[in-house]
Amino acid sequence: MSPVFPLLALRAFAEVGRHGSMKRAAASLGVTSGAVSQQIRQLEERVGMPLFLRSHHKMVLTEAGARVHPLLRGAFDQIEHALRMLETERARKTISLSTVPSFAASWLVPRLGSFTTRHPDIEIRVEASTALADLRRDGVDIAIRHGLGDYPDLLSERLMTPVLVPVGSPALLAAGAPIREPADCLAYPLLQDADRADWALWLAAHGESDDPRAARGTAFEDDYLLIRAAQAGQGLALVPREYAREEIAAGRLAQALDKPWPARFAYYLVMRPDVALRPEVGAFVDWIKEQAR
C-alpha cells in the first residue's frame, strides 16, 4: 500500500459517516455531492471493501467502516484543534526581549505587570542572559543593552543611565571602620564588576588618587551577583541604586556612603528597523520609556 494517505478521501469518509448523507457531507466540505461520491469510491477501491451500505435516502456504515470511523473522526478533530492553535498563535502579538539578568530581575520584571494590564493582547517573552543576543539570528525583537549606544545597523535609544552607590551588608559595615569619605571604602574588601573599573572611576570622580586596592577583589559578570555577594557580607559593592533599593529597604543591605555617581554605560533599547515598525513594539517602547522617566 502506498505510504501517501488519501486525506481528501478519508475526510469525505469521516463526513459522510457523521451525516449519513452524501449531500450533507458535501455541504459540510464545501464541494459537490459528485466529488464526495468519487472520493468514497476511490477509498473503497483502495482498501478493497465497501465502507457504506447505500440506500436511496441514507448512507449506513458497514461493520468495517463503523470500526474505523471513530478513529478517523478523532484524528480530524485533532487536526482541526491544531489548526486553531496555529491560527490563535498567529493572531497573538508576542515580543521577544533580551536583557541581562540583573536588569530583568531588579527593574524590568517587577514592572511588567503594568504593561500586561495596559496591553492584555501583547505577550512578552523575557530572555535573561549575560550573552549578547544577535537580533538577526536569535529571533529577538528588542534587546536592552548596557553600553555606549553604538550598535551598527540597529536602532538604539537611551533608556536610562544608572547611578552607582556603594553598598554592603549591615553586619559588615557595623564591624568595620567608619566610612566618612570615599577613600575609607578601601579598608574593606571590594567586590568588582567584570572589568574591575568602576571602583577606580568612582574614587577618581570624588577626588581620590589612584590606589591599586581599587582594582582588587572578586569580580562578577552581573550586578545581580554583586548584590548577592554584598548581601552575604563578602565586601562592598558599587551597584546601580535602583537594583539595591529593595535590599536596602528590607535591611539586607546598607548604603555605605551618600556619594552617587553616574555609571559609564547607559541602558539602551536596541532593535532592527523593521521590528520598530510593529505596533506592539511601539506600544512596549512607549511604556518602558514612561517607566524609566
N, C-alpha and C positions, 0 to 999 in steps of 0.2 A: 504494500500500500504506500502511496506517495506520502512523504512527510509534510507536504503542504496541506494545511487544513482548509476545507471549503467553508470559510467563515460565513459567506453570504447564504449558502445553503443551510448551514447549521442555525443561523439566525432566523431564516424563514421557517425551519422546522420548529424552533422554540416558540415562535409567534403563532403559528397555525395550531400547535398543541395547546397553547394558552387560550386562544379564542375559539378553537373548534370550527374555524371557518377560514377559507381562503380569502374571502372578500374583506373580512375584518382584519386579518393579518396583513393584507396588502395596505389597508388604510393606516394601520399602525406603523408600517415600514415606509410609507410614502411611495409605494410602487404600484404597479398594476397586478391584478389577480393572475394574469398570464405569467408574469415574471415570477411570482411566488410558486405557481404550479410547476414551472420549469425547474426552479431550484430544488423543490421537493423531489421531483422525478430524478434529477441528477444525483441527489443524495441517496435515494433508494437504489439506484443503479450502482453507486459506489460501494455501499455496504452489502448489496446483494440480497436484500429482503425488503418487504413492504413495511412502512412505518405507520401508515394510516389505513383504516378501513373507510372507504369513500361511500357516501350516500349523497342523494340529491341535496339534502339540507345541512349535512354535518360531516365533519372530518373527525373520526374517532381514532385515538392512538391504538396501535396493535400492542400486544404484550411486550414485544421488544422495544417499541417506541416509548411505552409507558415507563419502562425501567430507566431509560437514559434521559427522558425529558426533564425530570427534576434536576439532574446534574447539569445539563446544558443551561437551563433557566438560571440556576445559581451562578454558573460561570459568567453568563452575560450580565447578570445583576452586579457581579463583582467588577466587570469591565466598565459598566456604567458608573459605578461608585468611584472607581479610579479616575475616570474621565472628569467627573465632577470635582474631585480633589485637585486635579491639574488645573481646571478652569478657575477654581477658587484661589489656587496659588498664584495664577497669573493675575487675577484681579487684586490680590493683596499687595499693598505697597510696602516694600521692605528696604531698609537702608542698612548696609553693612559698614560698620565703623571700626577702625583700628586705632588703638592708643596704648600707652604704657600702663602697666598695672597700677602704679601709684596714682595717676590721674583718674583712671577708671574707678578705683576703689574709694578714693578720698574726695573727689569732686564730682565726677560725672554721674555715677550710679545713684548716689543719694538724690539727685535732681531729676532723674529720668521719669519719675512718676508724673511730674507736672506736664511733661511733653506728651506722655501717653493719655493723660486726661484731656489735654487740648486737642490731640490728634489721634483718636482711638483707631482710625483706619490705617495708621502707619506703624509698622513694626520696626524696631531697632535691634540689630544683632551686633553685640559688642565683642570684639576680639581683643583681649588684653595680652600684650606680649612686648618684650623688650626688642624683639626682632623688627627690623624696618620692613613694613609691608610694601610690596610692589603693586601700585594701584592699577596697573595694566594686566598683570599676570595673576594676581591673587584674588580677584573678584571683590576688592574692597572699594566702596563708594567714597568714603570720607576717611581721611587719616587726621588725627590730632597729633601733630609732631612738635617735639621740643627742639628748637634750633634757632637759626638766624633768619629764616624765611626765604632762603634761596633754593627753590625747587624747580629746576628747568622743565619747561613744557607742561607745568601744572599750575593751577590757580592756587594761590595761598593768601590767607587773610589773618592778620594778627588777632588772636583771641584774648590773650592776657599775658602779662609779664609777672611771674611770681615774685613775691617779696620774701627773701630768706631771713629766718630768725634762728638764733642758737637755742637749742632745747636739750634737756637732759631729764633723767628720772629725778623726782623729788628727793629720793634717798641718796642718790649720788651727790646732788648739789648740797644737801644738808651735811653730808660727811666731809665735803671738800672745802678748799679755801674759798673765801668770799669772792664773787665776781662783780667788780665795780667798773672795770674797763675792759675793752675787747682783748687786750693782751693777757688778762687774767685767765682767759679760756685755755691758754697754752699750758696751764698747770694740770689740766685734765686730759685723759685720753680723747683724741679727736676721731670721730667717725667720718670717713671721707666719701665724696662722690667718686664716680668711676675714674675720672681723670685727675683727682686729687688737687683740684684748682680752687674750689670755692672758698675754703678757709683762708688761703693766702690772699685771695682777692677781697674777701670781706674785711680782713685785717688791714690791708692796704687802703681800702675805701674809708676806713675810720682812723687813718693816720698812723698806723703801726708800721714799724720797719720790718723788713724781711726776717723770717725766722724759720729755720729748717723744720722745726716741730710742726709747722702748719701743714706740711705735706705727709706727716706720719700718721699711722693708724690704719685700721681695717677699712678697705674700700668696698662699696656696694654699688651694684649696677642700677638699682632702682631706689627712689626715695622712700617707697613703702618699706623696704628692708632697712633703710637707715632709721626710720621712725621706730620700727620694732626693736632694733638693736639699742637705740637710745632708751626706749621704754624698759628694756631689760637691764639697764644700768651699766652698759658696756662703755659709755663715753658720751661726749657731747656731739650733737648732730646739727648741721646747718641745713634746714629744710624749708620748703615753702610754708609760709604761715598758715595758708588755707588747709594744707594737709594735716597740720598738727593741731588745728583748732579744737577738734573733738577730743583729742587725747588730753589737751591742756584743760579743757572744761571739765573732764572727768577726773582730773587729778593724777592721771597716769604719766604725764609729762609736765614740766615747768619750763617757762621761757627763762633762760639764764640771764639775759640782758636785753633791755629795750633798745636794740640797735638794728632795726630792719635795714635790708639792703636789696635793691632790685637785682634779680638774677641776670646773668649774662644773656641767657637764652629766653625766648618767649615761647608760648604755645601758639601754634598756627593751625588753622583749618586748611587742609590741603585736599584737592580733588582734581579730577580730569575736567577739562572744559565742557565735554558733553554731559557729564554727570551733573554739573552745576545747573543745567537747563531743566532738570526734572523737578516738577512742582513739589514733590515730597521732600527732596533735598533742600530746596529753597525754604520750606517750612521749618526744617530742622536747623538750618543755618541761622534763620531769624531768631528761633527760640534760644539757641545756645549763646548767641551774641547778647541777647537780652539777659541771660543768666550770668554772663561774665561781666556785666557792667558794674 
